[in-house]
Amino acid sequence: MEPDGEYYQTESQSNQGESSYAFRDPYFFQDPKSGQEYILFEANSAGTLSERACQPDSSKPYNASIGIAKASSDSLTEFEALPPLLEANCVNDELERPSIIVKGNQYYLFAKTHHEKFAPGLDAPEGLYGFVSGSLFGGYKPLNGSGLVISNPKDNPYQAYSWMVMPNGTVISFVNYVHVEGKDIQQIGEQTPDYQKDHFGGMLAPSLKISMADDKTRILHEKKQGVFR
């Protein structure tokens, strides 16, 4: 499957003035209500920078979306692209590692993003964000009012990374960089190789257990490192 520019931005559309492009992070999902099989993925909304209207104009490059495609073959080798489950136009330009959990009649949609991926004027932390809907397709509203489920502290923004929520409510992630005194990822990249090696995590972070009820989540407790159940 490749983006065709109708629902999801093609690389050539992105090359016309934008700095971020995504069509990656596939996540297999079988809807327990219908039995239908899908793949979720990180993407960008279709179109070029000049075709997008945002206020202010400085937020026009921000067009992250969470895409979905339906399996169209029993062998799961062919998929049909469907309209995005969620779009963050004028708000954010990278919603990574999307995943979805079904609890009761609610669909809980999660993705992670970085502080620097929000449009100018939006001050939001590095973290796991989530949304909830009574339908798989559309109508998602932010969890906890803002969408924020788990965040890192400002002085240690990469202590955990790439969160994924498992069906039992366990949240797994890995350690990226630690004790960086608030440096962003570009500033870390400007440090010496020894600094980057000394501060690189490269291991699983302790798991967290969260609860989900209606449009609220809550961290229940921390688990030992490497414990998923």
N, C-alpha and C positions, 0 to 999 in steps of 0.2 A: 504494500500500500504506500502511496506517495500523496502528498498534498496537491490538490488541483487548483487551489486559489479560490474555490467557492466558499468553503467553510474555514479552511486552514491556509495560512500564508505559505506561499512557496518561497524558496530561497532567493529566487530572482526578485520577487516583490520586496523581500527584506533588504536586499542589497541596494535599494533605492533610498538610502539615507538613514537606515537604522543600524544599531550596533549589536543587537541581540537577536538570535534566531533559534527556534527550538522546534524539533519534531522528533521526540525521543521519550524514553522512560516508559515503555509499555508495561501495563499491569492487567493481567487476565482477571476477568470477573464473570461469574455465572450468576445471573439474577435468580435468587431462590423463589421468587414469586412466579416467574414465567419459564424458568429453565433455559432461557436464551443466553448465549455466550457472547461476551464482548471483550474488547481491549480498550482500556483507558490510556491516555498518553498526554504528555506535556506538549503544548503547541502554542502558536500565535494566531490571533484572528486574521482572517484573510484581508488582502488589500495592501496598498502602498501607503507610505507616510502622507503623501499629498492628498489622498482620498479620505483621510481620517479627520474628524472634527473633535477637538478637545478644548476645554477651557481650564487653564491657560494653554497656549500653543506648546509650551515646553513639555507638556505631558503627552503629546501626540505619539512619541516613540514607544509608549507603554501599551502593549496589546496582548498580554498573556491570556491564554485560554486553557481549559482542560477539555481535551477532545475525547471522543468515543467512536468506536467502529464496531459494527455487528458482524459476527461470523456468518459467512455466506457459503461455507462448505463444511461438511462433516469432518474433514481432516484438519480443520482450523488453519488452512493455508491461504484462505481468501477472506477478506473483510471489506465491508461496505462502510464508508465514512458517513457519519451522521452529524447533525449540528452539535456544536459544543455544549457540554453540560454547564459550563460556567465561563464567562469572559470577564477579564479585568481591564478592559480598555480604559485608557487615561489614568490608570491606577497603578498597575504593576506589570513588569515585563518578563517574569519568570516564575511559573508555578510548577515546581518540580515534583517528581515522584507521586503523582496522584494515586489515591487508593480509595476504596469505598467499602463501607461496612453496613449491613442491613440489621437493624434491631427493631423488633416489632414491625410496625408499618412504616418506619422511618429509614430513609437512606442518608447515611452520614458520609460526606465527601471530604477528603483531606488532601492537603498539599503543603509542601514546605516552600519557604522563600527566604530571601536575604534582605537585610535592612536597605542595602544600596539598590535593590531592584524596585523600590517604590518610586513613584513620580515625585518630582521636586515639590516640597511643601508638605509631604506626608512623612511623618516621623513614626515608623513602626519597627518593632524589633525583629531580629533574626528568629524564626520560629516555625512551628507547625500551626497551620490555620485550617479551619474546618467550617462546613456548611451543612445544612440539613434540609430535607424536603420529603414530602409524602409521596413523591413520584421520582423515578429514576431520571426522567427527562425534564429538567427545568424546575423553576420555582424555589431554588435554593436560597436560604437566608443564612446570614452569618451566625455561627455559634457564639454564645456568650456576648452577644451584642456587637462585638468587633470582629469576630472570626478567629481571634487568637485563642489557641488551645494550650500550647507550651511555648515558652520563650527562653532564650539565653540572657544572662545579665549583660549590660552594656560593656562592662570592663572585660568580659570573657565571652565574646559573641559567638565563638566557634567551639565551645566546649562539647556540644552535641550537634549532630548534623544528620540530615537525610532520615528523618523520622518516618516510621511506617506503623500504622495502627493495625494490629492483628484482630481477628474476629472476637477474641476473648477480652479485648480491651487492653492488652499489653502493648506498649509502645516501645519499639526497638529503634536504635540509632547507633551511630559510631562517633568516636571522638575525632575531631578534625585538628584544630590547634588550641593550645591551652596557655594560660598565663601570658597573654599578648598585650596586656594593659590597654585594651580598647582599640588596638590597631584594626583597621579594616583589611579585607583580603588583598587589596592592592598594596597597602603598606607592608603587609607581611611578605608579599612577593618581592618587595624592594630590599628586604633584609638579606644578610649574608646566608650562604648555604648552611653554615653551622647553626645559625639562629633558627632557620626553618626546620632543620633536622631536630634540634633540641626541643622545639615547641610543638612538633607534629605528634598527634595522638596515635593514629593508625591502629585503633583497637575498638572493640565494642564498648559503648557507653552502658552504664547501668540502665536496665529497663525500667519503665514506669507503668503503673497500672492506673487507668482512667475509667471513670464512669460516664455514661451518656444517658441523658434523660431529657426528652423533648428537645429544646434548643440550648441546653446547658451541658457542659462537661466539667469534671472535677478530677484533679489528681488525687488518687487515693493513697498511694504509697510508692516508694522506690523499691525495686527488686535488686537482687544481687546481679553482678555483672555476668552476662551470658545466660540468665534465666529468662525463658520466653513464656512458659506456661502460666 
